[in-house]
Amino acid sequence: PDFNLGDTMAKAGKLSMTDMRKLINKRAGMTVAHNLNEENPTEVTDWIPTGSRWLDSIICKGKLAGIPVGKVTEIAGLEATGKSYMAAQVAANAQKKGIDVIYFDSESAIDPSFLEKAGCDVNTLLYVQAQSVEFVLETIEDLLANNENRMLFIWDSLALTPAISDVEGDFNPQSSMAVKARILAKGMSKLTVPIANSQSTFLVLNQLKSNITRSPSEAMTTPYVTPGGKAMIYAYSLRVWLTGRKAKASFVLDDSGFRIGSEVKVKLEKSRFGTQGRQCNFKILWGTEDIGVQDDQSLFEAIKGSNYMTSSGAWYSLEMGDGKVTKFQPSKWDEKMQDPTFKQRVYEVMDEEVIQKFDKRLGKAEDFYEESDE
């Protein structure tokens, strides 16, 4: 028999879980009550690769992941650490999965050729100038209500997008203090559930700023802060922070000594996937035709400490899993990674060392959380 809300209220009898879900969903006018053993908006079942397999390997405990679909993610970084480059690779990977990409740009710094070099199809990427914080949030709300396809919203960047009052007002920062934070608090409270229900993704790019505080101890434990207020921090399921080494060695140089890229240190500042505090590093190229993360090159550092990898002088040996050993010099790593058999073995070692050992809590904890700054 059909379930009737009036009959149930009148009888005031004992309801089954199924009946209670039907009652709540009928009152809400949509599906808001879910069986957690079945498909539900709280569970992340799909991920968008970041372009770095090492980063994808540390995001979610026990699996190869990426940017979580259905959630809000922040990529925040210091200047010139590759936030936009990584976002472009995420956009390209989203397009490959059939996800619509809407790119909000407040910096007017995106070159179509840059997006193409990162792998994006600019003909199907929707580029929008981010006029104001309110405009970005309202546009996302409208698209969520009218587009049935999954979407990836990239906001580049929250820090440089003004509120309407900022645009219309003067240059005195006191006149619009905390306005952006209040707008975001209201906006995210409206958008979080629709984003999850539509299996869309919100990727927010932000700036890391030095934590200027009266308490020296607080500044040491939290050296950076991000614009946007506390509401955004609560809304994020994942916060990826990008910093760089302060040394000439942090640059990638071509054969003539010209700077064509930089080394980036990555830390998961917040993670709802059991991996907060994990770190990795990689190099990003920005001065050549090959724009983006040097993914294969970073995997050498990722597995260098593995028991499967040994070194003797200038030579390294990788156990191939079939009793054989492949010897190489670090300078030939890129060349070795062109061999599908060698590359597949590196992936297998990566999965065991970076994903499975952390999941099973094997080895030393500091090996997973600490990165040398030398």
Helices and strands as residue ranges (DSSP letters): H 5-11, H 17-28, E 47-48, H 53-59, E 67-68, E 72-77, H 83-96, E 100-105, H 112-117, E 125-129, H 133-146, E 151-156, H 164-168, G 173-176, H 179-197, E 201-207, E 209-210, H 216-221, E 224-225, H 230-235, E 238-244, G 248-250, E 251-253, E 259-271, E 279-285, E 292-293, H 295-303, E 309-312, E 315-319, E 325-328, G 330-332, H 333-336, H 340-350, I 351-356, H 357-359, H 366-369
